[in-house]
């Protein structure tokens, strides 16, 4: 099985995405996760760019990495500066990483109009820097910036830059589609041309401005590239980079290349969601391979076929990338759907109960509920129908007050009165809004009785107007996504009153958590 080396630049290119800012601890934690995945090379950042990256290269030495090599990233020496005196180059040495990645120009236009120097001087900047770093026992990767645009503009010069870089001792020549505008057939043709004259190991670094970064990366590998670069979830500047969460499984499962160490592929979904959460980005539910909807089935015919043979509507086994199959509940559902979603309740022979559940689902969806996005609420519904529901508290009432003071921000206070095993609890809490205040007050009331709720938190809160023509009297649907140390689940509420809809979803979320812990004998 041929080997393709994976080079991750989430911590450098990924951090350049709009709205993304990793702390030092974030970068170190992601490094550990990438190592567990089995990534070959992890690009940590610019040693000279900022104190955080400088600290990263000091701290990362204390990590006991099993597979990954850390790479520092920087540019060639500056125009007219001796390599050994260049601050950027020396910072790369001081980082003491086993791998150094150097970026240099390979497009003549960029040399003359951006660097404002001659084509020959640019080549010397590249070769001087590589030779200097190789003399200091570093593994050197050369990122040929704007290579594909450069090749199309001036084929001879683009090839000269990378061929001289190879002669200077570069271990890998990385062909960069920096502007992300190349097409797969162009990538294929140019990589084939490069291989005729360049004997170095080749890499590919594709940006996604044409929504083709993954396709271009796969095409480059198909034509002989042996190092694939990208980021987890494709995060990066502008439209992002090649998404390693798609690149890797395509290479491994479809093209039978060896990429990750051991059983790393099964950790792919986990690290995808970890990076989303660390970067404070919303999950992309329809993301191929690792998205929560990547193996979600809704239509009754599809579900019936899936139950007979999974390959009818799935191109791979979801478990191979650490994901799982989802059978969605909606008004489109048939009895096959209900059966597949209620296996643990053993309803196979109770056709009347199955019909009753299906009718209830259809009635709720007609009222505006969306159970396909709220599987925890669906499970609670089934439990109530089958007599396997357990109540942990009773609501005696709640009140929410929003007060606007002169020249001040609105202040929201919620009061909740509940009863747990004949013990009444009354709590009040302030929040940034009515739902936050209500959530905080309810948790405060319950945590004395059920401490396990402390490890549960709200991940996402969505509101959708169902019948907008009714204007301010319209119904709203609230979807709440919650998580604990092990699982993520969603619940739903519907009402003309936003606070009531939110309350329904909040209560379902907490009840689902408590039932789960009760059955695991944690309560």
Secondary structure in CASP SS format (residue, H / E / C, confidence):
PFRMAT SS
TARGET T0000
AUTHOR 0000-0000-0000
METHOD secondary structure of the structure
MODEL  1
X C 1.00
X C 1.00
X E 1.00
X C 1.00
X E 1.00
X E 1.00
X E 1.00
X E 1.00
X C 1.00
X C 1.00
X C 1.00
X C 1.00
X C 1.00
X H 1.00
X H 1.00
X H 1.00
X C 1.00
X C 1.00
X C 1.00
X C 1.00
X C 1.00
X C 1.00
X C 1.00
X H 1.00
X H 1.00
X H 1.00
X H 1.00
X H 1.00
X H 1.00
X H 1.00
X H 1.00
X H 1.00
X H 1.00
X H 1.00
X H 1.00
X H 1.00
X H 1.00
X C 1.00
X C 1.00
X C 1.00
X E 1.00
X E 1.00
X E 1.00
X E 1.00
X E 1.00
X C 1.00
X C 1.00
X C 1.00
X C 1.00
X C 1.00
X H 1.00
X H 1.00
X H 1.00
X H 1.00
X H 1.00
X H 1.00
X H 1.00
X H 1.00
X H 1.00
X H 1.00
X H 1.00
X H 1.00
X C 1.00
X C 1.00
X C 1.00
X C 1.00
X C 1.00
X C 1.00
X E 1.00
X E 1.00
X E 1.00
X E 1.00
X E 1.00
X E 1.00
X E 1.00
X C 1.00
X C 1.00
X C 1.00
X C 1.00
X C 1.00
X C 1.00
X C 1.00
X H 1.00
X H 1.00
X H 1.00
X C 1.00
X H 1.00
X H 1.00
X H 1.00
X H 1.00
X H 1.00
X H 1.00
X H 1.00
X H 1.00
X C 1.00
X C 1.00
X C 1.00
X C 1.00
X E 1.00
X E 1.00
X E 1.00
X E 1.00
X E 1.00
X E 1.00
X E 1.00
X C 1.00
X C 1.00
X H 1.00
X H 1.00
X H 1.00
X H 1.00
X H 1.00
X H 1.00
X H 1.00
X H 1.00
X C 1.00
X C 1.00
X C 1.00
X H 1.00
X H 1.00
X H 1.00
X H 1.00
X H 1.00
X H 1.00
X H 1.00
X H 1.00
X H 1.00
X H 1.00
X H 1.00
X H 1.00
X H 1.00
X H 1.00
X H 1.00
X H 1.00
X H 1.00
X C 1.00
X C 1.00
X C 1.00
X E 1.00
X E 1.00
X E 1.00
X E 1.00
X E 1.00
X E 1.00
X E 1.00
X C 1.00
X H 1.00
X H 1.00
X H 1.00
X H 1.00
X H 1.00
X H 1.00
X H 1.00
X C 1.00
X H 1.00
X H 1.00
X H 1.00
X H 1.00
X H 1.00
X H 1.00
X H 1.00
X H 1.00
X H 1.00
X H 1.00
X H 1.00
X H 1.00
X H 1.00
X C 1.00
X C 1.00
X C 1.00
X C 1.00
X E 1.00
X E 1.00
X E 1.00
X E 1.00
X E 1.00
X E 1.00
X C 1.00
X C 1.00
X C 1.00
X C 1.00
X C 1.00
X C 1.00
X H 1.00
X H 1.00
X H 1.00
X H 1.00
X H 1.00
X H 1.00
X H 1.00
X H 1.00
X H 1.00
X H 1.00
X H 1.00
X H 1.00
X H 1.00
X H 1.00
X C 1.00
X C 1.00
X C 1.00
X E 1.00
X E 1.00
X E 1.00
X E 1.00
X E 1.00
X E 1.00
X E 1.00
X C 1.00
X C 1.00
X C 1.00
X C 1.00
X C 1.00
X H 1.00
X H 1.00
X H 1.00
X H 1.00
X H 1.00
X H 1.00
X H 1.00
X H 1.00
X H 1.00
X H 1.00
X C 1.00
X C 1.00
X C 1.00
X C 1.00
X E 1.00
X E 1.00
X E 1.00
X E 1.00
X E 1.00
X H 1.00
X H 1.00
X H 1.00
X C 1.00
X C 1.00
X C 1.00
X C 1.00
X C 1.00
X C 1.00
X E 1.00
X C 1.00
X E 1.00
X H 1.00
X H 1.00
X H 1.00
X H 1.00
X H 1.00
X H 1.00
X H 1.00
X H 1.00
X H 1.00
X H 1.00
X H 1.00
X C 1.00
X C 1.00
X C 1.00
X E 1.00
X C 1.00
X C 1.00
X C 1.00
X C 1.00
X C 1.00
X H 1.00
X H 1.00
X H 1.00
X H 1.00
X H 1.00
X H 1.00
X H 1.00
X H 1.00
X H 1.00
X H 1.00
X H 1.00
X H 1.00
X H 1.00
X H 1.00
X H 1.00
X C 1.00
X C 1.00
X C 1.00
X C 1.00
X C 1.00
X C 1.00
X C 1.00
X C 1.00
X C 1.00
X C 1.00
X C 1.00
X C 1.00
X C 1.00
X C 1.00
X C 1.00
X C 1.00
X C 1.00
X E 1.00
X E 1.00
X C 1.00
X C 1.00
X H 1.00
X H 1.00
X H 1.00
X H 1.00
X H 1.00
X H 1.00
X H 1.00
X H 1.00
X H 1.00
X C 1.00
X H 1.00
X H 1.00
X H 1.00
X C 1.00
X C 1.00
X C 1.00
X C 1.00
X C 1.00
X H 1.00
X H 1.00
X H 1.00
X H 1.00
X C 1.00
X C 1.00
X C 1.00
X C 1.00
X E 1.00
X E 1.00
X C 1.00
X C 1.00
X C 1.00
X C 1.00
X C 1.00
X C 1.00
X C 1.00
X H 1.00
X H 1.00
X H 1.00
X H 1.00
X H 1.00
X H 1.00
X H 1.00
X C 1.00
X H 1.00
X H 1.00
X H 1.00
X C 1.00
X C 1.00
X C 1.00
X C 1.00
X C 1.00
X H 1.00
X H 1.00
X H 1.00
X H 1.00
X H 1.00
X H 1.00
X H 1.00
X H 1.00
X H 1.00
X H 1.00
X H 1.00
X H 1.00
X H 1.00
X H 1.00
X H 1.00
X H 1.00
X C 1.00
X C 1.00
X C 1.00
X C 1.00
X H 1.00
X H 1.00
X H 1.00
X C 1.00
X H 1.00
X H 1.00
X H 1.00
X H 1.00
X H 1.00
X H 1.00
X H 1.00
X H 1.00
X H 1.00
X H 1.00
X H 1.00
X H 1.00
X C 1.00
X C 1.00
X C 1.00
X C 1.00
X C 1.00
X C 1.00
X C 1.00
X E 1.00
X E 1.00
X E 1.00
X E 1.00
X E 1.00
X E 1.00
X E 1.00
X E 1.00
X E 1.00
X E 1.00
X E 1.00
X C 1.00
X C 1.00
X C 1.00
X C 1.00
X C 1.00
X E 1.00
X E 1.00
X E 1.00
X E 1.00
X E 1.00
X E 1.00
X E 1.00
X E 1.00
X E 1.00
X E 1.00
X E 1.00
X C 1.00
X C 1.00
X E 1.00
X E 1.00
X E 1.00
X E 1.00
X E 1.00
X E 1.00
X E 1.00
X E 1.00
X E 1.00
X C 1.00
X C 1.00
X H 1.00
X H 1.00
X H 1.00
X H 1.00
X H 1.00
X H 1.00
X H 1.00
X H 1.00
X H 1.00
X H 1.00
X H 1.00
X H 1.00
X H 1.00
X H 1.00
X C 1.00
X C 1.00
X C 1.00
X H 1.00
X H 1.00
X H 1.00
X H 1.00
X H 1.00
X C 1.00
X E 1.00
X E 1.00
X E 1.00
X E 1.00
X E 1.00
X E 1.00
X E 1.00
X E 1.00
X E 1.00
X C 1.00
X C 1.00
X H 1.00
X H 1.00
X H 1.00
X H 1.00
X H 1.00
X H 1.00
X C 1.00
X C 1.00
X E 1.00
X E 1.00
X E 1.00
X E 1.00
X E 1.00
X E 1.00
X E 1.00
X E 1.00
X C 1.00
X C 1.00
X C 1.00
X C 1.00
X E 1.00
X E 1.00
X E 1.00
X E 1.00
X E 1.00
X E 1.00
X E 1.00
X E 1.00
X C 1.00
X C 1.00
X H 1.00
X H 1.00
X H 1.00
X H 1.00
X H 1.00
X H 1.00
X H 1.00
X H 1.00
X H 1.00
X H 1.00
X H 1.00
X H 1.00
X H 1.00
X H 1.00
X H 1.00
X H 1.00
X H 1.00
X H 1.00
X H 1.00
X H 1.00
X H 1.00
X H 1.00
X C 1.00
X C 1.00
X C 1.00
X C 1.00
END
